[in-house]
Every structure is written in C-alpha cells, then in structure tokens.
Amino acid sequence: MDNSDYSSYYAIFGIVSVLCTFCYCIQRQSSLAMKLETNSDFKRFQYNYLVVYLLMMAADWLQGAYVYALYDYYGFSRGEIGILFVAGFGSSMIFGTIVGSLADKYGRKRSCILYGILYGFSCITKHSPDFRILLLGRLLGGMATSILYSGFESWLVFSHNKKNFPSEWLSSTFSLAIFGNGLVAICSGLVANFVKDLFGFVAPFDTALSLLLLGSLIIFFTWDENYGDETASNYNTFRNAWNTMVSDIKIIMLGLIQSMFEGAMFTFVFMWTPALTRTGAVDLPHGWIFATFMVSVMMGSSIFKILIERSAPEVFMRYVFLVSCIALAVPIIVVNPTIVLCSFLLFEVCVGIFWPALGTMRSKYIPEESRATIMNFFRIPLNGIVVLVLFNVGSLDTSVVFMFCCAFLFFSFICQHILYRASLQSSTNIML
C-alpha cells in the first residue's frame, strides 16, 4: 500500500462492505428470520432491549476515541496515562466484579440503571484536569463496564425465558446486538469527532452522558425487574455461584474461552497499529481502518446467524477459534501490509461470530439464579490479562505479543472442544 495514497484502504473498505451486505441479505432469508418477523410480541421485546443496549454501547464508544487524547491534552505524561488506564481495568477486575455481581440479589434492572449512574459520573470527572479526580472517574468506569458486560445480558435472558419465547430466538437478539454495535461504533466515532471539533475534548463525554441518561430513563419506565437468588446473603450469592461454576466443566470451559479469546482481542486492540507500522505502512488512515474492522464484525454477526441455522455454536466455534489463531499468526511471519490487514479483518469477522455464539452458550449453561455473578467471575482473569498486557506491551517485540495471542486462541480452541465433548456426554441437543 502506498503510504501517501489511501485508495487501497478505501477499496478494502468497499469490498468488505459489499461482503457484509451479501451475508446480511442471506441471513435475512433464513427460516428463523422469517419466523421472527411474524411475531410482533417478540419484535417489540427485542427492539426495546436493542435500543437500550445500543444507547449504552454508544456512550462507551463515544468516549473510547478521546480518552487518551483528553489526558494528553491535560498534559499528563505517558506513564501517568498508563496508570489511569490500568486503574480502569483493575477496578473492573476487583470492584466491578462485586458491583456487577450484586445484580443477582438486588435486581438486574437496578444494576443496569446503576451502570448509567456510575458511567455518567465517570463522564463528569472528565471536566477536571486533576489527576485524582480523573483516577476516580476511571475507577467508576471500570465498575460500570462489569455491569455492561453482565447485567444487560442477564436481564435479557431471564426476561426472554419469562415471556416463554423459544430459547433459540435468543441467538437472533445476540446477533443483532453485535451487528448494531458495529454500526453504533462507526457512527459514534463520527459524532465524537464532530462534537470535539465544535466544543473541545470534553464534548464526546458530555454527549455520552446524555445517552446514558436517556438509556437509564428507558430502562426505568419500560423494563420489569428480575433477579437471580434474591433470598441469599451477599456471601452466599458469591459462594453458591463459585460452587456452581467449579462443579460444572462446561461453565469452567466457557469462562476460560471468554478470558482467553477476549484477552487476545484486547491485546489486538493495542497492537494492530504497531503491527501495520512494522510492515512499512506508516501513514495509516486509522478512522477508515477502524470502520473496516467494525464492518467485518458486523459481517461476522450475520455469518453467525447463517451458521446457527445449520449447527450449534458448540460445534462450529472450534473452527472459528482455529481460524482466528491462524489470522493472528500472519503478522508474525508476513510483512506485506495488505496481507496483514486482511488477516486482521478475518480476525474481526471471527470476533463478530464469537460474541453472539458466546452469549448463546452462556444462556444454555449458566444457571439463572447466579448468572450475573458467574459472568463477572469470568471477567477476573480477563482483566488480569489486560493489566499484564498494559504493563508489558512496550517492552515486548510485536511478534512475541502476537505469539501470545495465538497461544490464547489455540487454548480457546482446546477448551471449546472439551466443552463440545462435555455437551455430548450430558445429552445437550447438539446439531452435528
């Protein structure tokens, strides 16, 4: 690719967009999609959840592009900025696990509203250049993130089952959530850039605050409350969730799969720019590349809906993990920027398949009474991996980091195969 000419990047974006549209059109013709279109009650329920979820995700995406830039604008050193980032992931690992897990006892609806409150206060702290206040904001944001990735899904699964919708329809909601999340990510980047140019570096966070408020209000007025085991004490909630998790090999494998795959994914977020720069592609159009990544994720979500019609995620995710491992092995041995970028796009397609597949499997195997607590246990090793990456990413060669990513992904493949075998032994309905 010519460093001074972005035409190749534009062409790749166009090709990926066409492929994404093609996959989306195919999955729209599936028998499941046809059934869902004729069920107005389910469509209303699904639409209500997706509006809230995507508003909350948009609030997260709006901040992502300008967190580092804001800290740099306030004059903090790279080391101080690193501390702030580590604080966020550390908070999610320690405090967020506790806060997110309380959803089972005190209510998933309340938990989701608490997400809006915590993340809202985190946005407000961005108005201050004081390091201690910004550190507090990162701690609050870390807590909120744990709720985002557990409370909302826990509410959805319980409410879906309570309304007696077929369990297989959950996969459609998970897939649409990831597809919509890709669109939201692209639009949020454009909006964040627009409001930043008009009003300054804090404007994206103020915009996020307004979306958090809107989403919380919709939850308050339209969602019913649901619980896990609300009679158990806080201690028993954690103990029961832990005992349930360690006594079921399928739940253990799900937790390891999530930690390893997302660990590789977050490492990739930090490393894709230096990996492409290493190939000689110095002048990178980051916005266009990010948009292409998101379209690839959207394409993956559509491919998931095609695959789920033919097989179960326990079966096909083994191959997805192998493909993702091969994709991130490419930058270790190849220095051609076009090939490396295409391998990254393939990995993002796998990410788009992974999210709804994992949600579908979690809905099968994690018991309702401790769903949010177990999901937050899953995030402890994940956040530990991210913190280690943040501490060491600057001292390791790019190829070495991607070797670790490949190891994580291959380990995910092994765990997925164990889960598949355990599912067969427990007579789970697996479509071979």
N, C-alpha and C positions, 0 to 999 in steps of 0.2 A: 504494500500500500504506500502511495506517495504521501509523505508527511504533510505536504502543503496542499494536498487535494483530498477533500472529504468525499468525493464522488463514490469511492468504493464502499465507504460506510453507509452512504445513502442507499446504494444498490442492495447491500446486505439487509438493511432495514426493510426495504421494499419487498425483497424476496421472502423474508421471514413473516412479514405482514400478510402476504398472499397465502403462504402455507398455513398460517394461523386461521385465516378466514376459511380456507378449504376444510381444515379439521373441524372448525366450529359448525360449518354447514353440514358435514357428515353426521356429527353427533346430534344435531337437531332433528335428523330423520330417524333416530333410534326409536325403538318401541317404548322405552321408558320415557323419553321426552314427550312422545305423543300422549301417553297416559297422564303425565303431569299437567300438560296443557289443558286437559279437560276437567281437572279437579280444582275448582275455584277456591275451596276452603284451604287447600294446601298452598296454592299460589299466593293467597293473601298472607298466610303464616310465613311462608318463605320470603316474600317481599318485605314484610315487616322486619324480619331478622336481618336480611341483607342490607337494608337501608341503614339500620343502626350500626351493624358491624363495619360497613364500608365508611360511614362517617367517622367512626373511631379509628379505623386504619388510616384514613386520610389525615386525621390530626397527627398521627405518628409520622406519616410520610412527609408532611409539610415541614416538620422540624428536622428531619434527617439530613437534608442537604445543607443546612446552615448552622448546625450545632458547632462544628469545628470552626467555621468561618466567624461565628459570633465570638467565640472565645479568643480567636486570633485578633479580631477587631478590638477586643477589650485589652489586648496587649499581653496576654499570658504566654509563657514560654511553651515549647513543645512538651517538656516534662510535666508542667502544670496541667496542660490539656490532657495528657495521658492519665494523670491522676484522676481527673474528672470523669474520663471515660471508664476507667477501671472501677471507680466508685459506683457508677450506674449498674454495671454488670454484677459487681459484688453485692450491691443492695438487692438486686433481683434474686441472687443466689441465696442470701441469708434472710433478709427481712421480707422480701417479696414472697418467698415460699410460705411464710407464716401468714401474711395478709391474704394471699390468694387462696390458701387452703381453708380459711375460715368460711368460705362460700358454702361449703357443705353443711355447716352447722347454722349459720346465720342468714343464708339465702343467697342464691346466685344473682337474682335481680339487684339486691342491695350491693353485692360485690361489683357488678358491672357499673352501677352508679358511682361506687367508690372509685373505680378506675377513672371516671371522668373528673372527679374531685381531685384526686391525687395528681393526675397528669395536668389538670388545669392549674393547680398551684405551682407545679414544676414550670409551666409556661410563664407564669407571672414572675418567677425568680429570674428569668432571663433579662428582665429590665434592669437588674442590678449588676454593676461591674465588680461587686465584692466577691472574692473567691469563696468565702464561707457560705454565702447565700446561694451561689451557683452550685456548690457542693451539696447543699440541702436539696436543691432542685433535682440534681442527679439521683440522690437517694430516693426522693419521691417518685421520680420517673422509673427507677428500677422496680420499685414496689408495683407501680401501675402496670408495667409490662408483664409481670407474672399473672396479673388478673386478665389482661388482654388475651393471653395465650392459654387460659384455662377456664375462667369464669364464663365467657361467652359461649364456648363450645359446650360446657356442662349444662348451661341453661337450655341451649338448643336441643341437645339430645333428650333431656328429660321432657321438655315441652312437646317435642316431636312424638315421643312414645306415649305421652299422656293423652294426646289427641288421636291416638290409635292410627296414625299414618303408617304404612308399611315401612319396615326398617330399611329396606333397600333404597327408599327415596331419600334417605339422609345423604347418600353419596352425591345426589344431584345438588343439594344445598352446599355441601363442601366444595364441589367443583365450581359452582357459580361464584362462591365466595372468593376462590383463588383467581378465577377469571376476572371478576370485578376488581379485585385487589390490584391486578396488573394495570387495568385502566386507571384506577384511582392513583396509583403510584406515578404514572406518567403525567396525569392532569395536575397532581399535587406539586410535582416539580416545576411545571409551567407557572402555576399560581404562585408558588413560593418565590420564584424568580421575579414575577411581575410585581408583587406587593413589596418585595425587598427593594426593587429599583425605585418604587414610588415613596416608600415610607421608612426605609432603613432595615438593618439586620434583624431587629426585633419583630418586624411586621409578620413574618411567617409564623412566629409563635403566638402572636395575638390572633391570627386567623385560625390557628389550630385550637386555641382556647374557645373561640366561638363555635367551632364544630363539636368540641367536647360538651359544651353546654347544650347544644341542640340535641345531640345524641342522648345525653342523660335525661333530658326532658321527655323525649320519645319513650325511653325505657320506663320512666316513672309513670307515664299515663297509659301506656299500651301493653306492657309486659305483666304477666302474672308471676308471682313469686313461686320458686320451687327450692327444695332442699335435698340434701343427702340424708345423713342421720342427724337430725336436729336435737335428739334427746341425749346424745353422748356428750361428755365433757370435752373440753378442748384437748386434754391429754389423751383421752380415749379415741377421739377423732383421728389423731395422728397415729396412735398405736394400732388401731384397727386397720387404717389404711396401709400402714407398713406391713402388718401381718398378712393382709390380703395380697399385697404385692409380692412379697418374698415367697409366698406359698404357691404361686402360680407362675410356671415357667413362661407362659405366653405373655403375661404382663411384664415380667423381667425383660424378655426379649424386646418388647415394644419400647420400654424405657431406654434400653441400650441402643436400639435402632435410632430413636429420636435424638439421643445425645450425640451419637457418632455422626449421623448424617448432618444434623444442624451445626455441629462443631466444624465439619468440613465446609459447610455452606457459609458460615460467618467468617471463617478463615479466608475463603474465596473472596468475600466482600472486601477484605483488607488487601488482598494480593493480586486482584486481576489487573489493576493499573500497573504495578511494577513488573508483572509478568509480560504484559504487552510492550511496555517500555523496553524491556530486556531484549525483545525481538528487533528493536530499531524503530518502532512506531512511537516516536517521541511526542509529536503534536497530536494528541488524541482528542477527538470530539466527545468528551465524557457524557454530555447530555444525550447524544444520539446513541452511544453505546449502551447507556443505561436504559433508554427507551427500547432498544432492540432486545436487551435482556428481559424486560418486562413482557414484551410481546411473545418471547419464547416461553415464559412461564404461562402466559395465557394459552398458548398452543398446547402446552403440557396438560393443562386442566381439561381441555377438550379431548385430548388423546385419552386421558383417564376415563372419561365418560364412554368413549368407544371401547376401551379395554374392559370396563366393568360389566358391559353387556355380554362379554364372552367368557370372562373368567373372574376369579376373586382376587383381591389385592394380595392375599397371602401367596398366591401363585406368581402373578406377573411382577411383583415388586422385586423378586430375586433378580430378574433380568435387568430391571431398571437400575438397581444398585451396581450391577456389573458394568452396565453402560456408563453410568456416572463415574465409576472408578477409571475406566478407560479414557473418558473425556478429560479428566484432570491429570491423567498421566501424560497427555500430549505435550503440555508446556515443559515437561521435564526433558523430553528428547527432541523436540522440534523448535526451531527458531523462526519459522515463517509466520509473520503476523496474521495473515489471512487464515491459515490453518488453525493457529492458536485461538483466534477469535471464534471461529466456527466450533471448535471444541468447547469453548465456554458457553456458546449458545446451546449446544447439545446438553451440557450440564444443566442449564437453566430450564430446558424442556423437562429434564428429569425432576427438577425441583417442583415444577408445575404438576407433575404426576404424583410426587411424594406427598404433598400437603393433603389433598383430599383422600388419598389412599390411607395415610396415617390416621386421619380423622375417622374414616370408616372402620378401620380395625380397632381403634380405641373405643368406638361406640359398641363394638361387639364384646370386648374382653374386660373392660374396666367396669366394675360394679357401680351402680348408681349411687349408693349411699356414701361412697368415698371418691367419686370421680375427680372433683377438682383438687382434692388433697393429693391423690396419686399423680395427677398430671403435673402438679407443682414439684413433687419429688423427682419427676423426670428431668425437670429443669435445673436441678442442683449440679449434676455433672456437666451439663451443657454450659452453664455459666462459668463453671470452673475451667473448662477447656478454653472459653473465650478469654478469660482473665489471663491464663497462661500464654495464649497467643499474643495478647496485647503487650505482655511483659517481654516477650522474646522475639517478636516478629522482626524487629530491627536488627537483631544480631545473627539471624539465620539466613542462609542463601535461599533465594527464591525456589530453586529446585528441591531443596531439603524440605521446605514448608509444604510444597505440593506432594512430596512423598508421604508426609504425614497425612495429608488429606486423602490420598489414595488408600493408605492403611485404614483410616477411619471408615471409608466407603466399603472397602473389602470386608471389614469386620461387620458392617451393617448387612452385607450380603450373607455372611455366615449366620448372623442372628436371625435374619429373615427366613433362611432355610430351616433353622431349628424351630422357629415359630410355625412354619408350614407343616413340618412333621408333627409337632405337638397338636396342631389343629386337626390333622387327620386322625390322630390317636384318640382325641376327645370327641370324635364324630361330628365336628363342626362341618356345616354344609359348604364344602369347597368345590367349586366348579373346575374340574380338571380339563 
